[in-house]
């Protein structure tokens, strides 16, 4: 079934009047810096960014970014090449992104909490022209094997001659590269063009009516693509972006207090944060922040917990968004305007403006209404591809099988969905070993690769217990391994959010008729794994 047809669009317009209430603005920019330049000219003294250490006005942000852009241009003649950013989430990190764009290149944020081996893997694949960092993080970057002579320290850039908007910039140029998990153990660098970000932000401005009175409470790390909406709504609308300190999310009481103190009106969070607050029943016990927009994406939202939030914020706009990094954050959305029972699945809704959703069955034909199929996307939101990986790019971004008259790329998400009787798209799950966990898209094969790199492990299978939201490692070894040893060893290879919560030892993993690990048989025993001791008995 092809979503985005006249009938479905009509349903979407009837269900979501916000599209007509806030019509899209004329697209007059070809570089996302155009948003920042226009806003800084209109309200130079307005607060743009707030973090734990202070704030920046829009004018200060532009001045700092231009200075960095000039410093980078003096160091390299690169054009449309990646420049990595190895900084903690901060107003300086956002300044670095803009500065790299002023230099005529694209930015690639790295997670400073990653193990050195993973940072080295990303840098080896990315091959950045330079890396922007600060002296606080220089030693960790060097530990990953990065050449100190190619580091650019943010502290030294203030005195550089300012850069202007890049000459000959077009909207097909890359804006940023976000790295996602790869099944071979090598992260994939998803490369997003300016036009895709512009299209996405224009849609969001029109759909949600965000303006310069908004105060955005940013939760997503800058190496996670959800942050794109936070950052560029700030630039485009003149909204203030509050970079909520990470430790607030570990203590939901202080989180709610902080949102109220900062006057946050808009959040775009992973559902697990909303669920954590709901589980503690905090909203009925505290003075509430002035939230007007509550958006969520990155994993399935529990309808029961959503109903809790709707009870305490009856006047707020709630919206469920969906999309992989490869299509510029989100390609479908659902504004929650009707009641849902706790057990009902929340729709991922309808295509975003200028995105088209195809639901293809196993024969690559249009799925019938109610028939399950793979969600595929076409439109200007599609990534340029995976940086330095033509083979993976060709496999994921392929010809539209429903259109054979000219070249047209679609992105195959690997997600199984169907359209219900209302024309709403319903997410079912993955059709492979990829999962969404804590808001991150993870290839289970990458965890297996890390486990198999340990000499003590002979074979391994990684499963995901969806009910308990936890990753399970089942391994074959001579004897059961200490849980602390496994966590410490894997922690050197994987980020914290990818570490298995449960490990189970088997003397021999079961094999299927093809001699492969019997994943189906192991998956059927997830319930047993919740209660069994460290050793899992063979079937």
C-alpha positions in Angstrom: 0.0 0.0 0.0 1.4 3.4 -0.9 0.6 5.9 1.9 0.5 9.6 0.9 -2.1 9.0 -1.8 -5.0 11.5 -2.1 -7.3 9.5 0.2 -4.7 9.1 2.9 -3.6 12.7 2.7 -7.3 13.7 3.1 -7.5 11.6 6.2 -4.4 13.1 7.5 -5.7 16.7 7.0 -9.0 15.9 8.7 -7.2 14.2 11.6 -4.5 16.9 12.0 -5.8 20.4 11.5 -2.4 21.8 12.6 -1.2 21.4 9.0 -3.7 24.0 7.8 -3.4 26.2 10.9 0.3 26.7 10.4 1.0 26.6 6.6 4.6 25.9 5.5 6.8 28.9 5.1 8.5 29.7 1.8 11.8 27.9 1.5 14.3 30.6 0.7 17.5 29.1 2.1 19.8 26.4 0.7 22.1 26.1 3.8 20.8 25.6 7.3 23.0 28.5 8.5 20.5 30.7 6.8 18.1 30.0 9.7 20.7 31.1 12.2 21.8 34.2 10.2 18.2 35.4 9.8 17.3 34.9 13.5 20.5 36.6 14.7 19.7 39.6 12.5 16.2 39.7 13.8 16.8 39.2 17.5 20.6 39.4 18.3 20.2 39.7 22.0 17.7 36.8 22.4 19.0 33.9 24.4 19.7 31.0 22.0 21.4 28.3 24.2 21.5 27.5 27.8 23.6 24.8 29.4 24.8 24.1 33.0 27.6 26.7 32.7 25.9 29.6 31.1 24.1 30.9 28.0 24.7 32.4 24.6 22.7 34.9 22.6 22.0 34.4 18.9 24.6 37.1 18.1 27.2 35.5 20.4 26.5 32.1 18.8 27.0 33.5 15.3 30.2 35.3 16.2 31.7 32.2 17.9 30.7 30.0 15.0 32.1 32.4 12.4 35.4 32.6 14.3 35.7 28.8 14.4 34.8 28.6 10.7 37.6 31.0 9.9 40.1 29.0 12.0 39.1 25.7 10.2 39.3 27.3 6.8 42.8 28.4 7.7 43.8 24.8 8.6 42.3 23.0 5.7 41.1 23.5 2.1 38.6 20.7 2.5 35.1 21.3 1.0 32.1 19.2 1.8 34.3 16.9 3.9 33.5 15.7 7.4 35.0 17.5 10.4 34.5 15.5 13.6 33.4 17.0 16.9 34.6 15.4 20.1 33.0 17.5 22.8 30.5 17.1 25.6 27.0 18.2 24.8 27.1 22.0 25.5 26.6 25.4 24.0 30.2 25.1 22.7 29.4 21.9 20.9 26.4 23.6 19.1 28.8 26.4 18.2 31.2 23.9 16.8 28.5 22.5 14.5 27.7 25.9 13.1 31.4 26.8 12.8 32.1 23.7 10.7 29.2 24.6 8.4 30.7 28.1 8.0 33.9 26.4 6.9 32.0 24.8 4.0 32.1 21.3 5.5 29.8 18.9 7.4 30.0 18.0 11.1 30.2 14.5 12.5 29.5 14.4 16.3 31.2 11.7 18.3 30.1 10.5 21.7 32.9 11.3 24.3 31.7 8.4 26.4 32.5 5.7 23.8 35.3 3.3 24.4 38.5 4.3 22.6 38.3 1.3 20.3 34.9 2.4 19.0 36.0 6.0 18.6 39.0 4.7 16.6 36.7 2.6 14.4 34.5 5.5 13.6 37.4 7.8 12.9 39.0 5.1 10.7 35.9 4.9 8.6 35.1 8.6 8.6 38.7 9.9 7.9 37.8 13.5 8.9 39.7 16.4 7.6 40.1 17.7 11.2 38.5 17.2 14.6 37.2 20.0 16.8 37.7 19.3 20.5 38.9 21.0 23.7 41.9 20.4 25.9 39.7 18.5 28.4 39.1 15.8 25.8 42.4 15.8 23.9 43.9 12.9 25.9 40.9 10.6 25.3 41.0 11.4 21.6 44.7 10.6 21.5 44.0 7.3 23.2 41.8 6.4 20.3 44.9 6.9 18.1 44.0 10.2 16.6 46.8 12.5 15.5 47.1 15.5 17.8 48.3 17.7 14.9 44.8 17.4 13.4 42.9 18.5 16.5 41.5 22.0 16.5 40.9 23.4 20.0 37.8 25.4 20.4 39.4 27.6 23.0 42.0 28.8 20.4 39.5 29.8 17.7 38.1 33.0 19.1 40.7 35.2 17.6 40.5 33.9 14.1 39.1 36.1 11.2 35.4 35.3 10.9 34.1 33.2 8.1 31.0 34.1 6.1 28.4 31.8 4.6 30.1 29.4 2.2 30.3 30.5 -1.4 28.5 28.3 -4.0 26.6 26.4 -1.3 23.7 24.3 -2.5 21.2 22.3 -0.6 22.5 19.0 -1.9 25.7 19.5 0.1 26.1 17.4 3.3 25.3 19.0 6.6 26.1 16.3 9.1 27.0 12.7 9.6 25.5 10.6 12.3 26.9 7.2 13.1 24.6 4.3 13.8 25.2 0.7 14.7 26.5 -1.7 12.0 26.0 -5.4 11.8 29.6 -6.0 11.0 30.8 -4.2 14.1 31.7 -1.0 12.1 29.4 1.9 12.7 27.6 3.4 9.6 28.0 7.1 8.9 24.6 8.3 7.8 25.2 11.5 5.6 22.4 14.0 5.6 22.1 17.0 3.2 21.1 20.5 4.0 17.9 20.1 1.8 16.8 17.2 4.0 17.2 19.2 7.3 15.5 22.2 5.7 12.5 20.1 4.5 12.2 18.5 7.9 12.3 21.8 9.9 9.9 23.6 7.5 7.5 20.7 8.1 7.9 20.9 11.9 7.4 24.6 12.0 4.2 24.4 10.0 2.8 21.3 11.8 3.6 22.3 15.4 3.5 26.1 15.2 6.8 26.6 17.1 7.9 30.3 17.4 10.3 32.4 19.4 8.2 32.1 22.6 9.1 28.4 22.8 11.6 27.1 25.3 12.9 23.7 24.2 14.2 21.2 26.8 16.8 19.1 24.9 17.2 15.5 26.0 18.8 13.8 23.0 22.6 13.7 22.8 24.0 15.6 19.9 25.3 12.3 18.4 21.7 11.1 18.3 19.6 12.4 15.4 16.6 13.4 17.5 18.7 16.5 18.5 18.4 17.8 14.9 14.8 18.9 15.6 15.8 20.7 18.9 18.8 22.5 17.4 17.3 23.7 14.1 14.0 24.7 15.6 16.1 26.9 17.8 17.9 28.4 14.8 14.8 28.7 12.6 12.1 29.9 15.1 14.3 31.8 17.4 13.3 29.5 20.3 15.6 29.2 23.3 17.3 25.8 23.5 17.9 24.5 27.1 20.5 21.7 27.1 19.1 19.8 30.1 22.0 18.4 32.2 22.3 14.7 31.7 22.2 13.9 35.5 18.6 15.3 35.7 17.3 12.3 33.8 18.6 9.9 36.4 16.5 11.7 39.0 13.0 12.5 37.6 12.0 14.7 40.5 14.9 17.1 39.8 14.1 16.8 36.1 10.6 18.1 36.5 11.8 20.9 38.9 14.4 21.9 36.3 11.9 22.1 33.5 9.7 24.3 35.6 12.6 26.6 36.7 13.7 27.0 33.1 10.1 27.6 31.8 10.4 24.7 29.3 7.4 24.6 26.9 8.5 22.0 24.3 10.2 18.6 24.6 11.1 16.0 22.1 12.2 13.0 24.1 12.6 9.2 23.9 9.6 7.5 25.5 11.7 5.9 28.3 12.1 9.3 29.9 8.3 9.9 29.9 7.8 6.4 31.2 10.2 6.9 34.1 8.3 10.0 35.3 5.0 8.2 34.9 6.1 5.1 36.9 6.9 7.3 39.9 3.6 9.1 39.6 5.4 12.5 39.9 3.1 14.8 37.9 0.3 14.7 40.5 2.7 15.5 43.3 4.7 18.5 41.9 4.2 21.9 40.4 4.2 21.3 36.7 6.3 23.0 34.0 4.4 25.0 31.3 4.7 22.3 28.7 2.7 23.0 25.5 4.3 20.4 23.1 5.3 16.9 24.2 6.8 15.0 21.3 8.5 11.5 21.5 10.3 9.1 19.1 13.1 6.6 19.0 11.2 3.6 20.4 7.7 2.4 21.0 5.7 4.6 23.4 3.6 2.8 26.0 0.0 4.0 25.6 -0.6 3.4 29.4 2.1 5.9 30.2 1.1 8.3 27.5 -2.4 8.4 29.1 -0.9 9.3 32.4 0.9 12.3 30.8 -2.3 13.4 28.9 -4.2 13.4 32.2 -1.8 16.0 33.7 -1.3 18.1 30.6 -4.8 18.1 29.0 -4.0 21.2 27.0 -0.7 20.1 25.5 -0.1 18.8 22.0 1.2 15.2 22.1 2.8 13.7 19.0 4.3 10.3 18.2 7.0 10.5 15.6 8.8 7.7 13.7 11.8 7.5 11.5 15.3 6.0 11.1 18.4 8.2 10.9 18.5 7.5 7.2 15.5 9.6 6.4 16.4 12.7 8.5 15.0 12.0 11.9 11.3 11.4 11.1 9.1 10.5 8.2 5.7 9.9 9.9 3.9 11.6 12.8 0.8 11.2 14.7 -0.8 14.0 16.7 -2.8 12.3 19.6 -6.3 13.8 19.4 -8.5 10.8 20.4 -8.6 8.5 23.4 -6.7 5.2 23.5 -7.1 2.3 25.8 -4.0 1.3 27.7 -3.6 -1.8 25.6 -4.0 -0.2 22.2 -1.1 0.4 19.9 -0.4 4.1 19.3 -0.1 4.8 15.6 3.0 6.2 14.0 0.5 8.0 11.9 0.9 9.7 8.5 3.7 10.8 6.2 5.4 14.1 7.0 5.0 16.7 4.3 7.1 15.9 1.2 7.7 12.3 2.3 5.9 9.3 0.9 5.5 6.0 2.6 5.4 2.8 0.7 4.3 -0.4 2.5 5.7 -3.3 0.4 4.8 -7.0 0.9 7.2 -9.9 0.4 6.6 -9.7 -3.4 7.6 -6.0 -3.5 4.0 -5.2 -4.3 1.7 -2.6 -2.6 0.4 -4.1 0.6 -3.4 -4.2 0.9 -5.1 -2.3 3.8 -4.4 -4.3 7.0 -1.7 -6.3 5.3 1.7 -6.2 6.9 4.7 -5.1 4.9 8.0 -3.3 5.1 7.9 0.4 5.5 9.9 2.2 2.8 10.4 5.9 2.3 10.9 8.1 -0.7 11.4 11.9 -0.9 14.0 14.6 -0.2 14.3 13.4 3.4 16.5 10.4 2.3 20.2 10.5 3.3 22.8 10.9 0.7 24.1 7.5 1.8 26.6 5.9 4.2 29.9 7.8 4.2 32.7 5.7 2.6 30.5 2.7 2.2 29.0 2.3 -1.3 28.0 -1.3 -0.8 25.8 -0.7 2.2 24.4 2.4 0.6 23.4 0.5 -2.5 21.7 -2.2 -0.4 19.7 0.2 1.8 18.9 2.9 -0.8 17.5 1.1 -3.8 15.3 1.6 -6.8 11.6 2.0 -6.1 10.1 -1.3 -7.4 6.7 0.4 -8.0 8.3 2.9 -10.4 10.3 1.6 -13.3 10.3 4.6 -15.7 13.2 6.6 -14.2 15.7 6.2 -11.3 14.0 6.8 -8.0 15.6 5.9 -4.7 13.7 4.6 -1.7 15.0 3.7 1.7 14.0 0.3 3.1 13.7 0.6 6.8 13.4 -3.1 7.7 10.4 -2.1 9.9 7.1 -4.1 9.6 3.9 -2.0 9.6 0.4 -2.0 8.3 -2.4 0.6 7.7 -5.4 0.3 9.9 -9.0 1.1 9.0 -8.4 4.8 9.6 -5.5 4.9 7.3 -3.1 5.3 10.2 0.2 3.4 10.0 0.8 1.0 12.9 4.3 -0.2 13.8 4.7 -3.9 14.4 8.4 -4.5 14.8 11.7 -5.3 13.0 12.2 -7.9 10.4 15.8 -8.5 11.3 18.2 -8.3 14.2 18.0 -4.6 14.6 16.3 -3.2 17.7 15.4 0.2 19.3 16.7 0.3 22.9 16.9 3.4 25.1 16.2 5.5 22.1 19.1 4.0 20.1 19.0 1.9 17.0 21.2 -1.1 17.6 22.3 -4.0 15.5 22.4 -7.1 17.7 25.0 -8.5 15.4 27.4 -5.8 16.5 27.1 -7.0 20.1 27.7 -10.5 19.0 30.8 -9.4 17.1 32.2 -7.8 20.3 31.4 -10.9 22.4 33.0 -13.2 19.9 36.2 -11.1 20.0 36.7 -12.3 23.6 39.0 -15.3 23.6 37.0 -17.0 26.4 33.8 -17.2 24.2 33.4 -19.8 21.5 30.1 -18.8 20.1 27.4 -16.2 20.9 23.8 -15.2 20.3 22.3 -11.9 21.3 18.6 -11.6 21.7 16.3 -8.8 22.8 13.6 -9.3 25.5 11.1 -6.8 24.3 8.8 -7.2 27.4 11.6 -6.5 29.8 13.4 -4.0 27.4 16.8 -5.7 27.9 19.5 -7.2 25.8 20.4 -10.9 26.5 23.8 -12.5 25.6 23.8 -16.3 25.4 27.3 -17.6 25.0 29.1 -20.9 24.5 32.3 -21.4 26.6 34.2 -23.9 28.5 32.7 -22.6 31.7 30.5 -19.8 32.9 32.2 -16.5 32.9 32.0 -13.9 35.7 29.3 -11.3 34.9 31.7 -8.5 36.0 34.4 -9.7 33.7 31.9 -9.8 30.8 30.6 -6.3 31.4 34.1 -4.9 31.9 35.4 -6.6 28.7 32.5 -5.7 26.5 32.5 -2.1 28.0 35.9 -1.6 26.3 34.3 -2.3 23.0 30.7 -1.1 23.2 28.9 2.0 24.5 27.0 1.5 27.8 23.5 1.4 26.1 24.6 -1.7 24.1 25.9 -3.8 27.0 23.8 -6.9 27.7 21.7 -6.7 30.8 21.7 -10.5 31.2 24.3 -13.1 30.2 23.5 -16.9 30.0 26.1 -19.6 29.6 25.5 -22.8 27.5 28.0 -25.6 27.0 26.8 -25.8 23.4 24.5 -23.4 21.5 21.7 -25.2 19.6 22.1 -25.4 15.8 19.4 -25.5 13.1 19.3 -27.7 10.1 21.6 -25.4 8.2 24.2 -25.5 10.9 23.5 -22.0 12.0 22.7 -21.0 15.6 19.1 -21.9 16.4 18.0 -18.3 17.1 14.4 -19.1 16.8 14.6 -21.8 19.4 16.5 -19.6 21.8 14.1 -16.7 21.2 11.2 -18.9 22.2 12.9 -19.4 25.6 13.2 -15.8 26.6 10.6 -16.3 29.3 12.7 -19.1 30.8 15.8 -16.8 30.7 14.0 -14.3 33.0 14.1 -16.8 35.8 16.9 -19.3 35.1 20.3 -19.2 36.8 23.5 -18.3 35.0 23.6 -21.6 33.1 20.9 -22.1 30.5 20.1 -25.8 30.0 20.2 -27.0 26.4 16.8 -28.0 24.9 
